[in-house]
Amino acid sequence: MSYQTFIEDADKLIQANEKWTGITPEAVARMRLQNRFRTGLDIARYTAAIMRRDMADYDQDPSKFTQSLGCWHGFIGQQKVISLKKHFGSTERRYLYLSGWMVAALRSEFGPLPDQSMHEKTSVPALIEELYTFLRQADARELGMLFRDIDRARETGDSVRHRQLQQAVDTYETHIIPIIADIDAGFGNAEATYLLAKKMIEAGACALQIENQVSDEKQCGHQDGKVTVPHEDFVAKIRACRYAFLELGIDDGIIVARTDSLGAGLTKQIAFSAREGDIGDQYNSFLDCEEVANGQHQNGEVLITRGSKILRPRRLRSNLYQFREGTGADRCVLDCITALQNGADLLWIETEKPHIEQIAGMVDRVRQVIPNAKLVYNNSPSFNWTLNFRQQVFDAWKNDGRDVSGYDRQKLMSEEYDDTPLAIEADESIRTFQRDASLRAGIFHHLITLPTYHTAALSTDNLAKEYFGDQGMLGYVANVQRKEIRQAIACVRHQNMAGSDIGDDHKEYFSGEAALKAGGKHNTMNQFAA
């Protein structure tokens, strides 16, 4: 609907209510345009359609992968999307990621916590709502500036500029983009998963990522001690998420099923099996067992049968059961196929290193059963990207018979190698990793889970070193403010970014000429107008 149509609709409404004195149609139209998304469900419905379209486009052309960065605060997410629009002119195929790790480390009332689902479950939907609050405010701010430009064009009689600005409003691209939100292992049983999923969807999440770890034993995907659940337990939680989407009318909501089996060597329970070869039997087939002769079992032991054999699963003192070494990839493949066959839309395979052929080897096997299987992949800060890729190049060169005598494989992280041919080739592989992995390994979406955690730490360290050192105020001015101005960072005018101009517009709507506005000639933000 066009800007002019919004005005005409508001005018009809106001004309029908004669006591609404001082209400102007254009102000109403502007406020409605600035608040296009009224609820989180509006957002979830809108963004789910975007993701579905992007998934279909990727199936046709795997060069059209999508990307996101993890954001731990609404302001961080807002600035990311503002930057996308500034640098690329569009948010196309760019999302936000909500990391459970960052919620635990930065958003819990208990203070910093490890990624073990100990934080308040309500903090996850609260962050989704906060992210979208900031994105909606970015829409209101940017549209508000267009409206002010329309007023100036009208005042100066510039009809061409006036039409251009109205067209800009009519074709305006919102800051609202999809969020893939981490629900960890569901924070409890399937009912708890369903209840939390509803809150996350109501806050605006169109995509929920859930993992196959035991909820009360949950670990970060890049730490040891992970414990998986049988497939039937995980499928129940996938169904719980789907029911939550369907109940709330988000019929095309996306479920990302994550498997931690590559690094998880333990299970808390032996799966139920009704017959040989069923999914429970397949899960149990990976258990580390020893054969037991008739009459050789002891009190309290758990035994299973496989064909004519009686087997004793290796049970640890923690009452956990152990999988056989070397079965992680096979278990990942079975996890992926089972999840997709039971309602998941996308996969996530948590790996221990960023190696395209390792990922592709598993995806190739999944695609033998489900040809359009697609991955969300964690370009994790837990990987030492420099060392990993330098070692990959070292190994490839060595296998090709090239001379690697000038390199120490264990010390390739050293700065002394930065300008060497090996390091340059490794950096190029890092640069093209997302493109190459999407073409070869079926990765639809690349994300970095914790980037803004690290950027906040790095920038704060640099500022503290300069400001509290010899540079004093120049440490801030030269390294922050001057760069903000020259790079046209929107928040250099922080009053505007915080909504001061929007507030002034509202004051004028509400009080007319009596409005006491903040944006007058004495506002120091005017120093940044140039």
MOTAVEN-V267206 format. One line per field, one symbol per residue. ss: DSSP state (@ for helix, = for strand, . for the rest). burial: b if it has 16 or more other ideal C-beta (glycine too) atoms within 10 Angstrom, else e. A space follows every 10 residues. Layout:
ss = ???
burial = ???
//
This chain:
ss = ..@@@@@@@@ @@@@@..... ....@@@@@@ @@@@.....@ @@@@@@@@@@ @@@@@@@@@@ .....===== ...@@@@@@@ @@@@@@@@.. ...=====.@ @@@@@@.... .......... .@@@@@@@@@ @@@@@@@@@@ @@@@@@@@@@ @@@@@@..@@ @@@@@@@@@@ ........== ==.......@ @@@@@@@@@@ @@@...==== =.=.@@@... ......==.. @@@@@@@@@@ @@@@@@@... ...======. .....==... ........@@ @@@@..=.== =......... ..====..== ===.=..... ===....@@@ @@@@@@@@@@ @....====. .....@@@@@ @@@@@@@... ....====.. ....@@@@@@ @@@@@@@@@. ........@@ @...@@@... @@@@@@@@@@ @.@@@@@@@@ @.======.. @@@@@@@@@@ @@@@@@@... ..@@@@@@@@ @@@@@@...@ @@.@@@@..@ @@@@@@@@@@ @@@@...... ...@@@@@..
burial = eebeebbeeb eeeeeeeeee eeebbbbbbb bebbebbeeb bebbbbbbeb bbebbebbee ebebbbbbbb bbbbbbbbbb bbebbeeeee bebbbbbbbb bbbbbbbeee eebebbbebe bebbbbbbbb bbebbbbbbb bbbbebbebb eebeeeeeee ebeebbeebe eeebbbbbbb bbbbbbbbeb eebbebbbbb bbbbbbbbbb bbbbbebbbb bbeeebbbbb bebbbbbbbb bbbbbeebeb eebbbbbbbb bbbbbbbbbb bebeeeeebb bbbbbbbbbe ebeeeeeeee eeebeeeeeb bbbebeeeeb bbbeeebbbb bbbbbbbbbb ebebbbbbbb bebbbbebbb ebbebbbeee eebbbbbbbb bebebbbbbb bbbbeebeee eeebeebeee ebeeeebeee ebbebbbebe eebbeebbbe bbbbbbbbbb bbbeeeeeee eeeeebbeee eeeebeeebb eeeeeeeebb ebbebbbeeb bbbbbbbebe eeeeeeeebe eebebeeeee
//
